[in-house]
Amino acid sequence: MERHFKAYRLAHDADEQVLGTHPVLMSQTHPAAGARIILIRHGQPAISLRPHANHREFRSYIESYDAAGLDPVSLPPREIADLVKELDFVFTSGRPRAHESAKALAPHAELAADALFVEAPLASPPIPLIRMRVPKWAVVARLLWHAGYNPGIENYAGARDRAVKAADILVAKVWHGGAVALVAHGYFNAMIGRQLRKRGFHRTGSHRVQYWNAVIYDWKKGNAP
């Protein structure tokens, strides 16, 4: 059953706790041994993945991609489902492709949708006279975003700060042990993962451009950075 408002408050209460307003957390310097955070990229969205486009068409494609839900034929792999089968709580970004992926992956779990976890944005660069497949446009747009091209969208520094806050929420959720999963987006998941490694979490797996990609971050005794 989904209790979105309750789950949303839980997420933000956790954020406040990790920032130091909760007396129990203030007395504990590291997560409990066995704490686990699982970052999962959504499944394949219900949209054509490799059309040719000019820069104007790519701008429209970005909007359509964000609005697309999960392709019904994109089922979660068994090994990914096994990772979350005992979890009763899963975070998502709330984007249709991520939220529907979370429901398909963990139909038994309570879902917390929070826009804090949305993908780091892209802007279509106005390069005339060129048609490319959209994955190539995405690579160019991401490189330019890192170089400072961010007209009307969140810049890299803003996304990095958001990744810090996202890591705060996830760490707070497992502070006393246990596991939590986030079903969100490939690039922003990797940004969160960098923050978790800085805090001493051990990574298993790698962030790849692959639907249903899962990367595990574990806290073990002696992990402190």
C-alpha positions in Angstrom: 0.0 0.0 0.0 1.3 3.5 -0.8 1.0 6.2 1.8 2.6 9.0 -0.1 2.2 11.8 2.4 3.3 9.7 5.4 6.3 8.4 3.4 7.2 11.9 2.3 7.2 13.2 5.9 9.3 10.2 6.9 11.9 11.1 4.3 12.1 14.7 5.5 12.0 13.8 9.1 15.0 11.6 8.4 16.7 14.4 6.7 16.3 16.6 9.8 17.6 13.8 12.0 20.8 13.3 10.1 21.4 17.0 10.1 21.7 16.8 13.9 18.3 17.7 15.3 17.7 14.2 16.7 19.4 13.4 20.1 19.8 9.7 19.4 21.6 10.3 16.1 23.7 13.0 17.7 25.1 10.4 20.1 26.0 7.9 17.3 28.9 8.8 15.1 28.5 6.2 12.4 25.7 4.0 10.9 25.2 0.7 12.5 27.1 -2.3 11.1 25.1 -3.9 8.3 23.4 -0.7 7.1 22.7 -1.1 3.4 21.6 1.4 0.7 20.6 0.0 -2.7 20.5 2.5 -5.6 18.5 1.2 -8.6 18.0 2.8 -12.0 14.4 2.6 -13.4 13.4 0.1 -16.0 13.1 0.9 -19.7 10.6 3.8 -20.3 7.7 3.5 -22.8 9.3 5.7 -25.5 11.4 5.2 -28.5 15.0 5.1 -27.3 17.1 5.9 -30.4 15.3 8.2 -32.8 17.3 10.7 -34.9 16.7 14.3 -33.9 17.9 17.8 -34.4 18.4 20.1 -31.4 14.8 21.3 -31.3 13.5 17.7 -31.6 15.9 16.7 -28.8 14.5 19.4 -26.5 11.0 18.0 -27.1 12.3 14.5 -26.6 13.7 15.4 -23.1 10.2 16.5 -22.1 8.6 13.3 -23.5 11.1 11.1 -21.8 10.4 12.7 -18.4 6.7 12.1 -18.9 7.0 8.5 -20.0 6.1 5.6 -17.8 7.6 2.2 -17.6 7.4 0.0 -20.7 5.2 -2.9 -19.7 7.7 -5.4 -21.2 10.5 -4.1 -19.1 10.3 -6.4 -16.1 12.7 -6.2 -13.2 15.4 -9.0 -13.3 15.0 -11.6 -10.6 18.3 -10.8 -9.0 17.2 -7.2 -8.5 13.8 -8.2 -7.1 15.6 -10.5 -4.7 17.5 -7.5 -3.3 14.4 -5.7 -2.2 11.9 -8.6 -1.5 12.2 -8.1 2.2 12.1 -4.3 2.3 8.9 -2.6 3.4 10.0 0.9 2.3 11.3 2.2 -1.0 12.2 5.7 -2.1 11.5 6.9 -5.7 11.9 10.2 -7.5 8.2 10.3 -8.4 8.9 10.5 -12.1 6.5 8.1 -13.9 9.3 5.8 -15.2 10.9 5.6 -11.7 7.7 5.3 -9.7 6.2 2.6 -11.9 9.5 0.8 -11.8 9.4 0.8 -8.0 5.8 -0.5 -8.0 6.8 -3.3 -10.4 9.9 -4.1 -8.4 8.4 -4.0 -4.8 4.6 -4.2 -5.0 4.6 -5.1 -1.3 6.5 -2.0 -0.1 5.5 1.5 1.0 6.7 4.0 -1.6 8.0 7.5 -0.8 8.0 9.8 -3.8 10.3 12.8 -3.4 11.4 15.1 -6.2 14.7 15.5 -4.4 15.7 12.3 -6.2 15.0 13.4 -9.8 17.6 13.1 -12.5 20.3 15.7 -13.0 18.8 17.7 -15.9 19.9 18.2 -19.5 19.3 21.1 -21.9 19.4 20.7 -25.6 22.4 22.6 -27.1 21.4 24.7 -30.0 23.7 23.2 -32.6 22.2 23.7 -36.1 22.4 21.5 -39.1 23.0 18.3 -37.2 20.8 15.3 -36.7 22.0 12.6 -34.3 20.4 9.7 -32.4 19.2 10.9 -29.0 21.8 9.0 -26.9 24.5 11.0 -28.7 22.6 14.2 -28.0 22.5 13.2 -24.4 26.2 12.7 -24.2 26.9 16.1 -25.8 24.3 17.8 -23.5 25.8 16.2 -20.4 29.4 17.3 -21.3 28.2 20.8 -21.9 26.2 20.8 -18.7 29.4 20.0 -16.8 31.1 22.8 -18.8 28.5 25.3 -17.6 25.7 25.1 -20.2 22.5 25.1 -18.1 20.0 27.6 -19.5 17.0 27.6 -17.2 17.9 24.3 -15.5 19.7 23.2 -12.3 23.5 23.5 -12.7 26.1 21.0 -11.6 26.7 22.7 -8.2 23.0 22.6 -7.5 22.7 18.9 -8.4 25.7 18.1 -6.3 24.2 19.9 -3.3 20.9 17.9 -3.9 22.9 14.7 -4.0 24.3 15.5 -0.6 20.8 16.0 0.8 19.6 12.8 -0.9 22.5 10.9 0.8 21.5 12.5 4.1 18.0 11.0 3.8 19.1 7.6 2.8 21.8 7.3 5.5 19.4 8.5 8.1 16.9 5.8 7.1 19.5 3.0 7.8 21.3 4.8 10.6 20.4 2.1 13.1 20.8 -0.8 10.7 18.7 -2.4 8.0 18.4 -1.6 4.4 16.6 0.8 2.1 16.3 1.1 -1.7 16.0 4.1 -4.0 14.5 3.6 -7.5 15.5 6.6 -9.4 17.9 7.7 -12.3 21.3 6.6 -13.6 23.3 9.8 -13.4 21.9 11.2 -10.2 22.2 7.8 -8.5 25.9 7.9 -9.4 26.2 11.4 -7.8 24.5 10.1 -4.7 26.9 7.1 -4.7 29.9 9.4 -4.7 28.5 11.0 -1.5 28.0 7.6 0.1 31.6 6.5 -0.6 32.9 9.8 0.9 31.1 8.8 4.1 32.7 5.4 4.2 30.1 3.1 2.5 31.6 0.2 0.6 30.3 -0.1 -3.0 29.4 -3.4 -4.8 28.7 -3.0 -8.5 29.1 0.0 -10.7 26.8 2.7 -12.1 26.3 1.9 -15.8 24.0 3.1 -18.5 21.7 0.2 -18.1 18.1 -0.1 -17.1 17.5 -1.9 -13.8 21.1 -1.3 -12.9 21.6 -1.8 -9.1 24.5 -0.7 -7.0 24.8 -1.7 -3.3 26.4 0.5 -0.6 27.2 -1.3 2.7 28.4 0.0 6.0 30.7 -2.4 7.8 32.6 -2.1 11.0 35.7 0.0 10.5 34.3 1.7 7.4 34.8 5.2 8.8 36.6 7.5 6.2 
